[in-house]
């Protein structure tokens, strides 16, 4: 890789895993066991981990690099559900770092499509306790304790750390989460869980002490109508990520200060392009189509974002690391849980 060349917006080769309940397709992953490859341009064939190792803050920005180090902080994947996925839960950053030396997995689910039988199980319908939950997971009756949501296209849910969750029926979801393998399997509903879906060391018993057993409250759901700005609708504004929905009707001129963070664009419908200015008044366009996610590196401080089809809808994800994370060494090699 040439360290002198300027970085450009890039997309990644997808990675798809099939399970009895459906499939998950990674659009961008820096997880060790799943590592996305750049699809196009002079970086094509390099993994996101290799790009991060070489270009560091030029990819993610000064503040994000100081906080997260060489770990790219966001994972994007497309869930296609046609059965009932195993119930799962993720820890917060502090718990994950202290026990496993990983990030936690704060998570956003954006519903792309929902069939008539679709349902999301997120948190508890009433306050409960570890004993009742444990028994329900063992005998498969735990759904009676869970808060069930009838999803619809365009709905966005923030799934906080400690919240048991699963999807069932016919539903498609775009998941935007911290880059972490920290999903614990809680219940397979009496069915055999695919051996590649979860780390077998992340068990129900290990998760019992960080699960939030309180009733799932409305504060965990996002309401875009209450969070509009001049550009779009803010769906989630968390310490780990900021996600907003853009109805792209005209070109936007984007300009970031030096050291500002990267931006991810996930195209939900329509098509768009990111235009990077070149010397001599020229410009280079990078196409983004429905179903694709594009990383605009921090080094691309100025660009134009414009629709190339009508009714173009994007999700924009950004991260702001404000101080160095004491649990993360930027120079440390990644370690999987089974190696600890």
N, C-alpha and C positions, 0 to 999 in steps of 0.2 A: 504494500500500500504506500502511496506517495503522500508524505505528511505535508508537502508544500501546496498541494492542490486544495482549492476551496471546496468545502463540503456542499452538498446539494440535497434537495428533498428526495427521500427514497421510500420505496415500498418494499415489502418483504414477501418471500415465498411462503405460502400457507402450509401449516402442519395440521393434519386432521387425524383425530383418534375416534374410533367407533366403539360404542358401548351398547349393552342391551337396551338401554333407555333412549338412545339417540347418538348424537355425535357432538364433539367440540372441535372447532377449527381455530387454530391460533393465527391471528393476523400479525401479532408482534409479541414475542416472548424472549426473555433473557432469564431462563430458569435453570440452566445447566442441563437438565434432562430434556428440555425443549429450548432450542436456541434458533431464532429466526435468521435466515440468510437474506441479504440484500438482493433484490430481484434484478435491478437494472443499473446502468451507468458503470463508471470505472471501479466502483466498490462491489459490483455484482459478485456473488459467491462468498463474500465475507459475512461472517455471523455478526449479530449485533454485539456480542461479547468482544469479538476481535476489533470491531469499530470502536467500542468504548475503551478498550485497552490502548488503542493507538491515539485516539483523538480526544478522549477525556472530556474536559469542560467545553471543548469546541462543539461537542454534540449536545450536551445538556445544559450548558451555562454554568457560570461560576458558583452561584448559590446552590444549585442542585447538586453539582459535583462535590462541593464541600460537605453537603449533608449526606448524600447517598454513595459517594465514591464511584467505583467503576461499575456498580450495579445499575443497569437501566431501570428506572423506578416503576414503570407502568407496563402491565400486560393487557392485551386486548384479544378477546376471543369471541367466537360466534357459537352459541349453543342452539342446537336443533333437537328438540325433545319430542318424542312420540310415545313415551311410556312414563315411568316414574323414576327420576334420578334418585340415587341414595341421598339421605339426609346428611348434611354436612355443616361444619362450623369452622370459623377461623379465629385465631387469637389476635389481640392488639399488638402493636409494635413492641411494647415493653416486655410482654410475656414471651413473644416469639424470640426476641433478642436474648433474653436471659436464659431461656431453656434450650434454644436451638441455633442461636447466632444467625437468625434470618429476620427479614422484615415480617411484620404482620401482614394481614391481607384485607385491608379496608376495601369495600367492593361496591360497585354500582351495577345494577341490572336495568338495562333499557329494553323494553319489549318492542320487538320488530313486527311480530305478527302473533295473533292468538286465535286458536280455533275455539269452537263452542265448548269443548270439554277441558279447556286449559285452566290450570290453577297454579298459584304460587303459594307455597307454605313458608311463611317468614315469621319467626319468633312465636310467642305464645299468645293464645287468645285470652288467658287469665294468668295471674301470678301462679307459679307452681314451684316445685322444689326438685332437688337432684334425685331423690329417691323415686318419686313418681315418674320423672323423665327417664331415668335409667331402666325402670321396669317396662315402660312403654316401648323403649328402643329394643329391648330384648325380645318382647313378644310381638312386636310389629304394630301395636295399637297406638303408637305415639301421635299419629295424625290427629287424634281426638283432642290432644292438648295444644295443637298448633293453630296459629292465626292463618286462615286461608284467604287469599286474595284472588278475585276474578280479574285476570289481567286484560289489558286492551292495548292495541298498538299505540306507541308514543308515550306509554307510561314509564316512569323512571322511579326506581326504588333504591334508596341507600340501605345497604345491608351492613349494619355496624358489626364490629368485632363482638364475638360472643353470642351472635344471633343464629340459631339453627335455621336452615333454609333448604329448600328443594323446589324443583319445578316438575309438573306432571301434565299429562295430556298432550295436546298438539300446540306447541308454543316455540317461538324463536326469540332468542335473547342475545343482545350484545352485552358482554360483560367487560367492564373496565375496572381493573383492580391493581393493587400493588403487586410488584414482581416478587412472588413468593409461592412456594409449594405448600404453604401451611393450611391446607384443607384437611380437616379430620373427618373420617367416616363415622357417623353416629348410628345409622340404621339402614339396612338394605331391604327392608320391607319383606323379609323372609326369602329374598332371592340372593343368589350368589353374586357378590360384587366382583367386577372385573379386576384381576390382580394388578393391572397397570394403572388403574384410576387413582389409587391412593397409596401413599407410603404406609406400609403395614405397621410402622412404629407409631403412627399418629392415630391413637385409638379413642374410643368412647370414654374409657376410664381416665385417660390423660386429659380429656377436654372438660370433664365434669366441673372442675373448680374454676374455670374461666367463662362458663356459659352464663348469660344473663337470663335469669328465670322470671324476670318481671314481665308483665303484659306488654306486648309489642305496641309502642305508642305511636301516635300520629307524627311525632317529631322526627321519626326515622324515615318518613316518606317525604319525597320532594314534590313541591308544587311550583312548576315553572311559571305559572301566571302571576305569582307573587314576587318573582325575581327577574324582571325584565331590565334590560339596559338598551343602549342605542344600537347594539349589534344583534343581540339574540336573547335567549332565555337561559338564565343560570339554573341548571338542574341540581348541581351539588357544588358546595364550596367548603371543602374539608381541608384540614392541615396537609393531608396526603395528596390531594388532587382537586382541581377545579374543572367541572364539566359544564359546557353550555351548548345549547342547540341553536344552530344558525340556519335560518331560512334565507338562502343566498339568492337574492334577486338582482343584485348589481355588484360590480367589482368593489373590493375593499382594498385600500392601500394600507399595508401593515408595516409598522416601523417599531423596532425594539431598541432599547438602550443596550450598550455593550454589557455582556455578561448576563443578559436576560435569559430566561429558560427557553427550552425547546417548546414546540407545539405539535400535538397530534391532531390530524383531521381524519375522522371516520365518515365515509359517505354513506348515508342511509338511503337516499334516492336521488335520481338525476345524475349529474356529473359536474365536475369542476376542474379547475387547473390552478396551480401555483406558478406564478411567473417571476423568475429571478432576473434582475437587471444585469446586463453585461457591459463591458467597456464599449465606448463608441455609440451608446444609445441603443444597442441591441438588447434582446431579452430571450430567455429560454423558458419554455412552458413545460410543466410536469403534470400529466393528466391524472385525475383521481376519479374513479368510476364507482358506481354503487357496489357496496360490499367490500371495498378496499379501505385500508388505513394507510396514511402517509405521515412520516416523521419529517418535520421541518426542523433541521438542527438549529441550535442557538446561533451558530455562525452566520446563518441566513437572516441577518437582522432586518433587511428590507425586502419586501416582496408584495405582489398583488395576488389576491385570491378572487377568482371570478367564476361564475357559473358558465358551463358550456351546454347545459340543457335546462329546460324550464323546470320549475318546482324542485330545485336542488336543495337537499336538506343534509346538513352536516352536524356531527358532534365534534366539538373542539375540546381537547383535554390538555391541561397544562399543570405544572407542578412548581411550587415555590418552596425551596428549602431555605430557611432563614438563619439557621445556625448549624454548626457541625454536630452530627449525631454521635454521642459518646459511645454508642454500641458498635459503630461501624468504622473500620479501618479501611481507607480508600485503597491501600496497597495489598490488602489481604486476599488470598485466593478463596473462592467460594467453597463451602463445605456442605455436603448433603447430610441430612439427619442420621442416616445409617453409618456415616463415617465418624460420628461423635463418640 
